[in-house]
Amino acid sequence: MAGAGKKTNRRAIYEALRRRVLTLDLAPGSALSENELAAELGVSRTPVRESLILLAEEGLVQVFPKIGSFVCRVDPDKVADAQFLREAVELAALEDLPPTLDADLLAELATNLERQRVAEGLEEFFELDEEFHHGLLRLSGHGNAWGTVVAAKGHLDRARRLGLYDARSPEEFVAQHVAIHAAVAAGDVAGARAAMRTHLRAVFADVERIRRRSPELFDTDPTSTPTRRNVVVWE
């Protein structure tokens, strides 16, 4: 039982740090201190170090020997790869919708849209956005595929959040969700696919707009390494 407790604790530390990276609480390019993170989380350095290794394997953290660990800057190529996977899965799922849709699931999606309109804060909206897309996969009978999509889209999620925080409100995204839901409910698969494709690809315009203004958030040279002076400098 003690071993299970340690495993659970390590998983919780990993999930907490991963969420901080994805929500931009730990900003792209920022230095990570094992000691500081351990103190904040109230744990030893060991589970923090192990979690950083896992995040490095996901491409969300970089570890440089004798320099330190850093949150990876957003990689536009990885954003594009994740977007390709997500679009392929979600458009294929729309093609696989049954002739008779589950009325309860369809109503659940409608309720989700109402909650999106009154969401308090962008993080609440982001979570509802995730639930909406997962719900569409469930409607097609492919809800379990969502886990694979989620695991692959760390860089994409950070780009999406940057876009959300850069926008004045998420109203445009809500309107796109409404259009997708209406097409699905009407049995208009072609319309739903077109609306979904436009919706999912909006992130590319966000990336280019934000990258022009804040290039330091994005990875433009995978071979670059930071140096520690009085402050961290990327070269």
C-alpha positions in Angstrom: 0.0 0.0 0.0 2.9 2.4 0.8 4.2 1.8 -2.7 0.8 2.6 -4.3 0.7 5.8 -2.2 4.1 6.9 -3.6 3.0 6.2 -7.1 -0.2 8.1 -6.7 1.7 11.1 -5.2 4.2 11.1 -8.1 1.3 11.0 -10.6 -0.4 13.9 -8.9 2.9 15.9 -9.0 3.3 15.2 -12.7 -0.3 16.1 -13.5 0.0 19.3 -11.4 3.2 20.4 -13.2 1.8 19.4 -16.6 -1.3 21.5 -16.0 0.8 24.5 -15.0 2.7 24.2 -18.3 -0.4 23.8 -20.4 -2.3 26.7 -18.7 0.8 29.0 -19.2 1.2 29.4 -15.5 4.7 28.2 -16.2 5.4 30.3 -19.3 7.1 29.1 -22.4 10.9 29.5 -22.0 10.8 30.0 -18.3 13.4 28.4 -16.0 12.3 25.6 -13.7 13.9 25.1 -10.2 13.4 21.7 -8.7 13.9 23.2 -5.2 11.3 25.9 -5.7 8.7 23.6 -7.3 9.2 21.0 -4.6 8.7 23.7 -1.9 5.6 25.0 -3.7 4.1 21.5 -3.9 5.2 20.5 -0.5 7.1 17.4 -1.7 10.7 16.3 -2.0 12.8 17.0 -5.1 12.6 13.4 -6.3 9.0 13.3 -7.6 9.5 16.8 -9.2 12.6 15.6 -11.0 10.8 12.5 -12.2 7.9 14.6 -13.4 10.2 16.9 -15.3 11.7 13.9 -17.0 8.2 12.7 -18.1 7.4 16.2 -19.4 10.7 16.3 -21.3 9.7 13.0 -23.0 6.4 14.7 -24.0 8.4 17.7 -25.5 7.0 20.2 -22.9 10.2 20.6 -20.9 13.9 20.8 -21.9 16.7 19.6 -19.6 20.1 21.0 -20.3 23.0 19.4 -18.4 24.8 21.9 -16.2 22.4 24.6 -17.1 19.0 23.5 -15.9 15.4 22.7 -16.9 13.2 25.0 -18.9 9.6 25.0 -20.2 9.8 24.4 -23.9 8.8 27.3 -26.0 5.8 26.7 -28.3 7.0 24.8 -31.3 4.9 25.7 -34.4 5.8 22.5 -36.1 4.5 20.5 -33.2 1.4 22.6 -33.1 0.8 21.7 -36.8 1.4 18.0 -36.2 -1.1 17.9 -33.3 -3.6 19.9 -35.3 -3.2 17.4 -38.2 -4.0 14.5 -35.8 -6.8 16.3 -34.1 -8.5 17.3 -37.3 -8.1 13.8 -38.8 -9.8 12.2 -35.8 -12.6 14.8 -35.3 -13.5 15.0 -39.0 -13.5 11.2 -39.3 -15.8 11.0 -36.3 -18.3 13.3 -37.9 -18.4 10.9 -40.9 -19.2 8.1 -38.5 -22.2 9.7 -36.8 -25.1 7.2 -36.5 -28.3 7.8 -38.5 -30.2 8.4 -35.2 -28.3 10.5 -32.8 -28.4 10.0 -29.0 -30.9 12.6 -27.8 -29.4 12.8 -24.3 -25.9 13.4 -25.7 -27.1 16.0 -28.1 -28.9 17.8 -25.3 -25.8 17.6 -23.2 -23.9 19.4 -25.9 -26.6 22.1 -26.1 -26.3 22.6 -22.4 -22.5 22.8 -22.7 -23.0 25.6 -25.3 -25.2 27.6 -22.9 -22.5 27.2 -20.2 -19.9 28.4 -22.7 -21.8 31.7 -23.2 -21.7 32.5 -19.5 -18.3 31.0 -18.6 -16.4 32.9 -15.9 -12.9 33.2 -17.1 -11.0 31.7 -20.0 -9.9 28.6 -18.2 -13.5 27.7 -17.6 -14.3 28.3 -21.2 -11.3 26.2 -22.3 -12.5 23.2 -20.2 -16.0 23.5 -21.7 -14.5 23.7 -25.1 -12.7 20.4 -24.4 -15.9 18.8 -23.1 -17.7 19.9 -26.2 -15.2 18.3 -28.6 -15.1 15.1 -26.5 -18.9 15.0 -26.5 -18.9 15.1 -30.3 -16.6 12.1 -30.4 -18.9 10.3 -27.9 -21.8 11.1 -30.2 -20.1 9.2 -33.0 -19.2 6.3 -30.7 -15.5 7.2 -30.6 -15.2 8.9 -27.2 -12.2 6.8 -26.2 -10.2 8.3 -29.0 -10.2 11.6 -27.1 -7.4 10.4 -24.7 -5.1 9.9 -27.7 -5.8 13.3 -29.0 -5.3 14.9 -25.6 -1.9 13.2 -25.1 -0.6 14.5 -28.4 -1.7 18.2 -28.2 0.4 19.8 -25.5 1.9 22.4 -27.8 -1.4 22.9 -29.5 -3.2 23.5 -26.3 -0.7 26.2 -25.3 -1.1 27.9 -28.7 -4.9 27.8 -28.3 -4.6 29.4 -24.8 -2.3 32.1 -26.2 -5.0 32.7 -28.8 -7.8 32.8 -26.2 -5.9 35.2 -23.9 -5.1 37.4 -26.9 -8.8 37.6 -28.0 -11.2 40.1 -26.4 -13.7 37.3 -25.7 -14.4 33.7 -26.7 -17.6 34.7 -28.5 -16.3 33.8 -31.9 -15.4 30.3 -30.8 -18.8 29.9 -29.1 -20.5 30.8 -32.4 -18.4 28.3 -34.3 -19.4 25.6 -31.8 -23.0 26.5 -32.2 -22.7 26.2 -36.0 -21.1 22.8 -35.7 -23.8 21.6 -33.2 -26.6 22.9 -35.5 -25.1 21.0 -38.5 -24.7 17.8 -36.6 -28.3 18.0 -35.2 -29.6 18.6 -38.7 -27.7 15.6 -40.1 -25.6 17.9 -42.3 -22.3 16.0 -42.1 -20.7 18.0 -44.9 -21.6 21.3 -43.2 -20.4 20.0 -39.9 -17.1 19.0 -41.3 -16.6 22.3 -43.1 -17.5 24.3 -39.9 -15.2 22.0 -37.8 -12.3 22.4 -40.2 -12.5 26.2 -40.1 -12.8 26.2 -36.4 -9.8 23.9 -35.7 -7.6 25.7 -38.2 -8.1 29.1 -36.6 -5.2 28.4 -34.2 -2.7 28.9 -37.1 -3.7 32.5 -37.5 -3.4 33.0 -33.8 0.1 31.5 -33.8 1.3 33.8 -36.6 -0.3 36.9 -35.0 1.2 36.2 -31.5 4.5 35.1 -32.9 5.0 38.5 -34.7 4.4 40.3 -31.4 6.0 37.9 -28.9 8.6 35.8 -30.7 10.2 34.9 -27.4 7.3 32.5 -26.7 8.0 30.4 -29.8 10.7 28.0 -30.7 12.4 29.2 -33.9 15.7 27.3 -33.4 15.6 23.8 -31.9 19.4 23.8 -31.4 19.4 26.9 -29.2 20.3 26.6 -25.6 19.8 29.0 -22.7 22.7 30.4 -20.6 22.5 31.3 -17.0 23.7 34.8 -16.1 22.0 37.1 -13.7 18.9 36.2 -15.7 18.3 33.4 -18.2 19.2 34.3 -21.7 18.3 32.2 -24.8 20.9 32.1 -27.5 
